[in-house]
């Protein structure tokens, strides 16, 4: 028999390596790291992605440049001169140190980062004309990407909600974009700054005129995208205005507040991680837990084995209706009288002449044999022989009366 034809195997689609503006090996040291760790890094948009190798498709870490402040050259600790392979990226809330192999690689990383952050090609770096041309191409791609992207500081909130956000989270920035209050296809800019000890809140209108955005100030300024609007406010205030970026990081360690018994102060406690084991199911039924010594009940007596007290007649189906009778002694089996017996044959069959093996009995006695075709049950004990004979006589009388 020929085996069934199997469908041809479809080759698994191979992953496509991510495209980056610039990529190379980069050693990274964060605020909590003791030493540098080597990655394959790539810059795309305002994010640096880190991979374990240059053949990986999925990044293991990423760094957002939205809170960028500045880049500085780093001199290694214990060195008297700059080897040209270290630099630091300073963000609003942290500082990350990097190490590369050559001076050219360091200048390339600094140039591409400044290009995507400031939307301009830097001119104060040690770069070749070919490098500057590559950065000008990246600048055009980044401007086209941002024209179709909403900046992170744009939130769908009202004027009052924007003021409350800037007041409640001053560490997240002081410039926020929101939809226009007049219902037009424009946006509004809300800023909050400190002036002579008091906070000053300002609102600016940005009109939408075709594909461009026009900032409604004394000298109207036209922008090609919302990101260009944000860049205008940042650059024209000497970076005094910082785009609002709400921190939505999640905690990785479970902790709780506990009162110290010695001094009465509240301290933050982080318990150790539990060992591996099956997590308890919260939505389903609760598993049965062993009862305590107080809740333990006396054990129930074992149920009687019905097969020892009843013998099912051969050829009869299972009884549907039952009648409750007096409970007999455990040494005597309970006998149920049928409500209606099936129609017996005209003549009773004769008992077999040949010797038959005696059935096994529980008490070691011999039980009386009955015909195989008879509807009478086989009693397992020899002490019930008289009762069986009496029932046999009653059954014969009833059959005689029916005929």
URDAQUI-V303968 format. One record per backbone hydrogen bond with DSSP energy under -1.0 kcal/mol. NH is the residue of the N-H (numbers start at 1). CO is the residue of the C=O. E is the energy in kcal/mol with one decimal. If there is no record, write none. Layout:
BEGIN
((NH:CO:E) (NH:CO:E))
END
This chain:
BEGIN
((21:43:-3.5) (24:41:-1.9) (26:39:-2.8) (27:99:-2.5) (28:37:-2.7) (29:97:-2.3) (33:30:-1.1) (37:28:-2.2) (39:26:-2.4) (40:51:-2.7) (41:24:-2.5) (42:49:-2.3) (43:22:-3.0) (44:47:-2.6) (47:44:-1.2) (48:63:-2.5) (49:42:-3.0) (50:61:-2.8) (51:40:-2.6) (56:53:-1.2) (60:50:-2.9) (61:50:-1.4) (63:48:-2.2) (65:46:-3.1) (68:65:-1.4) (69:90:-2.0) (70:90:-1.6) (72:88:-2.1) (74:86:-1.7) (79:76:-1.8) (87:98:-1.8) (88:72:-3.3) (89:96:-3.2) (90:70:-2.4) (91:94:-2.9) (92:67:-1.5) (96:89:-2.6) (97:29:-2.4) (98:87:-3.0) (99:27:-2.1) (100:85:-2.7) (106:102:-1.6) (107:103:-2.3) (108:104:-2.0) (109:105:-2.2) (110:106:-2.3) (111:107:-2.4) (112:108:-2.5) (113:109:-2.2) (114:110:-2.3) (115:111:-1.8) (116:112:-1.9) (117:113:-1.8) (118:114:-2.5) (119:115:-1.0) (127:125:-1.6) (132:128:-2.1) (133:129:-2.0) (134:130:-1.9) (135:131:-2.0) (136:132:-1.8) (137:133:-1.8) (138:134:-1.9) (139:135:-2.2) (140:136:-1.7) (141:137:-2.0) (142:138:-2.5) (143:139:-2.3) (144:140:-2.0) (145:141:-2.2) (146:142:-2.4) (147:143:-1.5) (154:151:-1.7) (155:177:-2.7) (157:155:-1.8) (162:158:-2.1) (163:159:-2.0) (164:160:-2.2) (165:161:-2.2) (166:162:-2.2) (167:163:-1.9) (168:164:-2.6) (169:165:-2.3) (172:169:-1.4) (173:170:-1.1) (174:242:-2.0) (175:242:-1.5) (176:190:-2.4) (177:153:-2.3) (178:188:-2.3) (180:186:-1.8) (186:184:-2.0) (187:206:-1.9) (188:178:-2.9) (189:204:-2.9) (190:176:-2.9) (191:202:-2.7) (192:174:-1.6) (193:200:-2.5) (195:198:-3.6) (198:195:-1.4) (200:193:-3.7) (202:191:-2.2) (204:189:-2.8) (206:187:-2.6) (207:214:-2.7) (209:212:-2.3) (212:209:-1.6) (213:223:-3.0) (214:207:-3.0) (215:221:-3.2) (216:205:-2.6) (217:215:-1.7) (221:215:-1.3) (223:213:-3.3) (229:225:-1.2) (230:226:-2.1) (231:227:-2.3) (232:228:-1.8) (233:229:-1.8) (234:230:-2.1) (235:231:-2.6) (236:232:-2.3) (239:234:-2.7) (240:237:-1.4) (244:175:-2.8) (245:172:-2.9) (256:269:-2.4) (258:267:-2.9) (260:265:-3.6) (264:260:-2.0) (267:258:-3.1) (269:256:-3.3) (308:305:-1.2) (310:306:-1.8) (316:313:-1.1) (332:329:-1.4) (385:382:-1.4) (388:384:-2.0) (389:385:-2.2) (390:386:-2.2) (391:387:-2.2) (392:388:-2.1) (393:389:-2.0) (394:390:-2.1) (395:391:-2.2) (396:392:-1.9) (397:393:-2.2) (398:394:-2.2) (399:395:-2.0) (400:396:-2.1) (401:397:-2.2) (402:398:-1.9) (403:399:-1.4))
END
